[in-house]
Amino acid sequence: MKTWMRTLLILLGCCGTFCSASFAHHGGAIYDTKNPVTLKGTVTDFEWSNPHVQIYFDVKDDKGAVVHWACETLSPGKLARGSGWTKDSLKAGDQITITLSPAKAGTAVGGLRKIVLSDGRVLVPQELAPEDQ
């Protein structure tokens, strides 16, 4: 009986350790979700890869200097199934208006809320609540 109980406790401990590590990755605490920003820029790269699709784009600041931004969104599978995105949804050179939750640290990084393409099409990750769009 003691061996069975000890084995169970070890398994539960291991499960807790591995599960907590996987949940830690999916936090959005680094982003200021209460104060979204909207920027106009040019896509420089669109990385359709796991764990999160990455959008890189350039924005001119108030002084005309180019600021290189990075924006993460959902996984490719979630974007394809829920929102109809494909690996060709964006390409380098596309002009975009992007709304994102900026990093609390003030760096040029954010979490995607919405993209409006130059032709008026809107790309939104479907997992966002309507008030987040």
BELDA-V116925 format. One record per residue. N is the residue number from 1. PHI is phi in whole degrees, -180 to 180 (none if undefined). D_LAST is the distance of its C-alpha to the last C-alpha in Angstrom with 2 decimals. Layout:
BEGIN
[[N/PHI/D_LAST] [N/PHI/D_LAST]]
END
This chain:
BEGIN
[[1/none/55.11] [2/-64/54.38] [3/-64/53.43] [4/-63/50.99] [5/-66/49.34] [6/-64/49.20] [7/-63/47.62] [8/-62/44.97] [9/-64/44.11] [10/-64/43.91] [11/-63/41.59] [12/-65/39.29] [13/-62/39.30] [14/-64/38.45] [15/-61/35.65] [16/-62/34.16] [17/-65/34.47] [18/-70/32.77] [19/-67/29.96] [20/-65/29.11] [21/-67/28.91] [22/-72/26.42] [23/-72/24.12] [24/-62/24.39] [25/-66/22.73] [26/-93/19.39] [27/-79/18.72] [28/-113/15.79] [29/-65/18.03] [30/-78/18.45] [31/-102/14.97] [32/-89/14.19] [33/-75/10.90] [34/-86/11.82] [35/-132/12.20] [36/-65/9.69] [37/-122/11.62] [38/-118/11.49] [39/-128/14.56] [40/-108/16.65] [41/-160/18.78] [42/-123/20.76] [43/-64/20.27] [44/-107/23.36] [45/-161/22.85] [46/-134/20.69] [47/-100/21.98] [48/-90/21.42] [49/-150/22.98] [50/-79/22.80] [51/-85/21.76] [52/-137/18.52] [53/-66/17.85] [54/-114/18.28] [55/-120/17.35] [56/-113/19.82] [57/-152/19.75] [58/-108/21.83] [59/-131/20.96] [60/-87/23.75] [61/-82/23.95] [62/-59/25.64] [63/-96/29.04] [64/88/28.38] [65/-78/28.42] [66/-84/26.26] [67/-111/23.92] [68/-89/23.15] [69/-105/19.66] [70/-130/18.65] [71/-137/15.27] [72/-107/15.11] [73/-139/13.01] [74/-74/14.30] [75/-72/17.85] [76/-56/19.06] [77/-62/19.97] [78/-67/16.66] [79/-67/14.95] [80/-68/17.92] [81/-72/18.19] [82/-88/14.70] [83/-124/13.10] [84/79/16.37] [85/-70/16.28] [86/-134/19.80] [87/-66/21.66] [88/-105/21.99] [89/-62/18.37] [90/-132/18.84] [91/-146/22.20] [92/-54/23.87] [93/99/24.13] [94/-63/20.92] [95/-88/19.52] [96/-134/15.77] [97/-115/13.27] [98/-120/11.01] [99/-110/8.36] [100/-143/9.29] [101/-93/10.56] [102/-74/14.20] [103/-66/17.25] [104/-64/19.01] [105/-74/22.21] [106/88/21.39] [107/-79/21.76] [108/-84/19.96] [109/-138/17.84] [110/-158/14.21] [111/-107/11.75] [112/-65/9.33] [113/-115/5.56] [114/-165/6.26] [115/-128/9.80] [116/-114/11.60] [117/-81/15.22] [118/-62/18.23] [119/-88/18.94] [120/97/15.68] [121/-64/14.34] [122/-115/10.66] [123/-114/10.20] [124/-134/7.30] [125/-66/8.73] [126/-64/9.30] [127/-75/9.96] [128/-76/6.64] [129/-70/6.91] [130/-52/5.45] [131/-73/5.60] [132/-89/3.80] [133/-88/0.00]]
END
